[in-house]
Amino acid sequence: MLKRLLVAADGSENSIRAAKEAARLGQLSEGAEVEIIYVMDFSKSKSEVLQSQNLETLEAERRKRLIPVEEVFAKASIPHKLTMLNGDPGPAIVEYANKSSCDMVIVGSRGLNALQEMVLGSVSHKVAKRVKAPVLIVK
């Protein structure tokens, strides 16, 4: 039975699809909870900070990307919380998932930065290889 689901999200279409699949799985298990993990990538942070007027605006812009993901769980009446991490997305998700007691990690097959994924390897691939819990990659 899946009680605690971790959903890695960045606001991309694939992360929204991953959230929908997590909601579907969560509805099958009574008492299921979802934790949405958003990793603030340092390589993107510099340009975001330079373009942003202040830290509050930057934080609001980042959270706004995740509103569609949070809405998926709100509509499905599944308790959820958002955790924001800093670092390289793949290793940060792996480290967090392995330290927490989750039943499954759910991630989209591609995120917002497709070019970087082609060069460095996809986040979903890194997560699938290194997380100890079962991983569901949603296309």
N, C-alpha and C positions, 0 to 999 in steps of 0.2 A: 504494500500500500504506500502510495506516495504522499507524504505529509509535508515535506519541506522541499520546495523547488527553487532553484536559483536560475534566474533568467538574465543572461548577459544582453544588454541593450545599448544601442547608440542612436536610436531614432530612425534608423534606416528601414526601408520596407521589409527587409528580411528579419529585422529584429521585431517588427510589429507582427509578422507572421509567426515568429517564435513565441511571442507573448500569447497569441491566439491559441497556439497548440498547448502552451503551458496552462492556459485557462481551461481548455477542454480536459486536460489530464487532471487539473485541480478539482474540477466539478465531479470527477469520478471517485474522488477520495474525500470522505467526510473529514472536515477539520484541516484540510490542506491550506498551507500558507505559501506565499510567493515572496521572494526577495529579488528585487530588480537590482542588478549591478551595472553601474555606469562607470567606465574608466576614463578619466581625463588624461588623454595622451599628451605627454610632455612635448612631443614634436609639434603638435597642433596648438598647444597652450601659448607658445610665444606669439604666434600670429594673432590668436584670439585676443590676448591681452593688449597687443598693440592696436588692434581695431576697436577695442571696447573703450567706453568712456570711463568706467570705474569697475571695481570688483563686484558690486551689487548687480550691475548690468550684465556682466559676464556670467555670473551665477544664474541669473534669470534666463539668459539665452540658452545656457546648457540645460537647465531644467525644462525649458519650453520644448526642446527636442523630444523629451521623454513623455510629454503629456499624452500622446496617442497610445503609448505603451501602458501607462497607468490607467487610462480609460478602459482598456480591454479588461483589466481585472476588476475595476469598479463596476462595470456593466455586468460582469459575471458574479458579482458579490463574493469575490475571493479576497480575503485579507492579504494585503501586500505592503511592503515598505521599500523605500529606495535607499540604496547605499552607494555613495560616490567614492571612488577610489582614484588614486593618482598613479601614473606610471605607464609602462608599455602594456597595452590591453591583454595580450595573450598571457604573459607571465603573471600579471596582476590577478586575472581571473582564476588562473590555476592555483596560485598561492591561497587566495581567499577561499576558493571552493574546497581545497584540501584541508584547510584549517577549520572549516565549518562542518557541521554535521548535516549534510543535505542528502536527499534521496536521489536527486537527479539534477544535472545542469542542462539547461536548454539554451541553445544559441543559434542565431541565423547563420546561413552559409556564407554570407558576404556582408560586410559593413559599409560604412560611408566612404572609406578610403580604399577603393579597389586597386589603385595603382600600387600603393604601398604593400598591399597584400600579395600582389603578383611578384614583387621583388623579394619580400621578406618571408613570405609564407602566410597563409591565412590564419587569423585568430582562431577560427573554429577548428582548424587542423591541430594547432598547438594545444587547444583545450582538450580535444578528443584524445590526443596522445598522452597527456600528462595528468589529467584529473582522475582521482581514484574512484569517484562515483560514476554511475552510468551517465553518458552524455548523449543528448539528442540534438542532431544538427538538422535544422529546418530549412528547406529550400524555398 
